[in-house]
């Protein structure tokens, strides 16, 4: 019988982030991550399918949280207001996670493979949100536009948040990004001259 390994997943996650930051994603192996965490390579593969999943293992939970938060908003809310409420709820998942998020983002931005994987995650998230909006009775193209806009707001706000020192909450950056989007969308100029 194998011995119990307390917080193996968290230890592997931190060891991977540290090694990716020190050596780079491509130069780090699963065996090195396990060794840094004080665990076996077999334990690594019990928790993660490959070394990318250390960074993306929470993607399905994030998607579930986004969908649940959107589904829980009042059906009478306008789609963009439902999305704003959803973003406020999601921001709470990142409380006390600034340093982890900052370190993870730096690793992702340093690797084309990881940037591509992050974009795939965001596209999947947008598709799930659009489907949720359609179930709420929002027609196309409004459902897809709202979902894509919500993900854009999340992405831009998140990137601004990790680029700061962590003194301000993610929710503030998301609100600011949403306000900017509303200004852009509300502009009747849109690059056209007035007559």
C-alpha positions in Angstrom: 0.0 0.0 0.0 1.3 3.4 -1.0 2.0 6.0 1.7 -0.3 9.0 2.0 1.1 12.2 0.5 -0.5 15.3 2.1 -1.3 18.0 -0.4 0.5 16.2 -3.2 -1.4 18.2 -5.9 -0.5 21.5 -4.4 3.1 20.6 -3.9 3.4 19.4 -7.5 1.7 22.6 -8.7 4.1 24.8 -6.8 7.2 22.8 -7.8 6.2 22.9 -11.4 5.7 26.7 -11.3 9.1 27.2 -9.6 10.9 25.0 -12.1 9.1 26.5 -15.1 10.1 29.9 -13.9 13.7 28.8 -13.3 14.4 26.6 -16.3 11.5 27.2 -18.7 8.6 25.0 -19.5 10.2 23.1 -22.3 13.3 22.2 -20.3 11.4 20.9 -17.3 10.3 17.2 -17.0 7.6 15.6 -15.0 10.3 13.6 -13.1 12.0 16.9 -12.1 8.7 18.3 -10.9 8.0 15.2 -8.8 11.5 15.3 -7.4 11.2 19.0 -6.4 7.9 18.3 -4.7 9.4 15.3 -2.8 7.2 12.9 -4.6 7.5 10.1 -7.2 7.0 10.5 -10.9 4.2 8.0 -10.6 2.4 10.3 -8.1 2.8 13.1 -10.6 1.0 11.1 -13.3 -1.7 10.1 -10.8 -2.6 13.8 -10.6 -1.7 15.1 -14.0 -1.8 13.7 -17.5 1.2 15.7 -18.6 3.3 18.7 -17.5 1.0 21.2 -19.2 -2.0 20.1 -17.1 -0.2 21.4 -14.0 -1.0 24.8 -15.4 -4.4 24.0 -16.8 -5.8 21.4 -14.4 -8.2 23.9 -13.0 -9.7 24.9 -16.3 -12.8 22.6 -16.0 -13.5 23.9 -12.5 -13.2 27.5 -13.7 -15.6 26.7 -16.6 -18.1 25.1 -14.2 -17.9 28.1 -11.9 -18.4 30.5 -14.8 -21.4 28.6 -16.1 -22.9 28.1 -12.6 -22.5 31.9 -11.8 -24.1 32.9 -15.1 -27.0 30.4 -14.7 -27.6 31.8 -11.2 -28.2 35.4 -12.4 -31.8 36.5 -12.6 -33.3 35.6 -16.0 -34.6 39.2 -16.2 -31.1 40.6 -16.3 -29.8 41.9 -19.6 -27.1 39.6 -21.1 -24.3 42.1 -20.4 -25.5 42.6 -16.9 -25.7 38.9 -16.3 -22.1 38.7 -17.6 -21.0 41.5 -15.3 -22.5 39.7 -12.3 -20.8 36.5 -13.4 -17.4 38.2 -13.6 -17.9 39.7 -10.1 -18.6 36.1 -8.8 -15.6 34.6 -10.6 -13.2 37.3 -9.2 -13.8 35.8 -5.7 -12.1 32.6 -6.8 -8.9 34.5 -7.2 -8.7 36.1 -3.8 -5.4 35.5 -2.2 -4.1 33.9 -5.5 -2.3 36.9 -7.0 1.2 35.6 -6.7 0.3 32.2 -8.1 -1.6 33.8 -11.0 1.2 36.2 -11.7 3.8 33.4 -11.8 1.5 31.1 -13.9 0.8 33.9 -16.4 4.6 34.6 -16.8 5.2 30.9 -17.5 2.4 30.8 -20.1 3.5 34.0 -21.8 7.0 32.6 -22.2 5.9 29.6 -24.3 4.0 29.6 -27.6 2.6 26.2 -26.8 1.2 27.3 -23.5 -0.2 30.5 -25.0 -2.0 28.4 -27.6 -3.4 26.1 -24.8 -4.6 29.2 -22.9 -6.4 30.5 -26.0 -8.1 27.1 -26.4 -9.2 27.2 -22.8 -10.7 30.7 -23.2 -12.5 29.7 -26.5 -14.0 26.7 -24.7 -15.1 28.9 -21.9 -16.7 31.4 -24.3 -18.6 28.5 -26.0 -19.9 27.2 -22.6 -21.0 30.7 -21.7 -22.8 31.2 -25.0 -24.6 27.9 -24.6 -25.7 29.0 -21.1 -27.0 32.3 -22.4 -28.9 30.5 -25.2 -30.5 28.2 -22.5 -31.6 31.4 -20.8 -33.4 32.5 -23.9 -30.7 34.9 -25.4 -30.8 34.6 -29.2 -27.9 34.5 -31.5 -25.8 36.4 -32.3 -26.3 38.2 -28.9 -25.5 35.1 -26.9 -22.1 34.6 -28.6 -21.3 38.3 -28.7 -22.0 38.6 -25.0 -20.0 35.5 -24.1 -17.0 36.6 -26.2 -17.2 40.1 -24.8 -17.3 38.6 -21.3 -14.2 36.5 -21.9 -12.4 39.5 -23.5 -13.2 41.5 -20.4 -11.9 38.7 -18.2 -8.7 38.2 -20.2 -7.8 41.9 -20.3 -8.8 42.5 -16.7 -6.8 39.4 -15.5 -3.7 40.4 -17.5 -3.8 43.9 -16.0 -4.3 42.4 -12.5 -1.3 40.0 -12.7 0.8 42.9 -14.0 0.1 44.9 -10.9 1.4 44.4 -7.3 -1.7 42.6 -6.0 -2.9 45.5 -3.8 -6.1 45.8 -5.8 -8.6 43.0 -6.3 -9.2 41.3 -9.6 -12.9 42.5 -9.4 -11.7 46.1 -9.7 -9.8 45.4 -12.9 -12.7 43.4 -14.4 -15.1 46.3 -13.6 -12.8 48.8 -15.3 -12.4 46.6 -18.3 -16.2 46.2 -18.6 -16.6 49.9 -18.3 -14.1 50.5 -21.1 -15.9 47.9 -23.3 -19.2 49.7 -22.7 -17.6 53.1 -23.6 -16.3 51.5 -26.8 -19.5 49.8 -27.7 -21.6 52.9 -26.9 -19.5 55.1 -29.2 -21.4 56.1 -32.3 -18.1 57.3 -33.9 -16.4 53.9 -34.1 -13.7 55.4 -36.3 -16.3 57.1 -38.6 -16.5 60.8 -39.0 -19.6 62.7 -38.0 -21.7 64.3 -40.7 
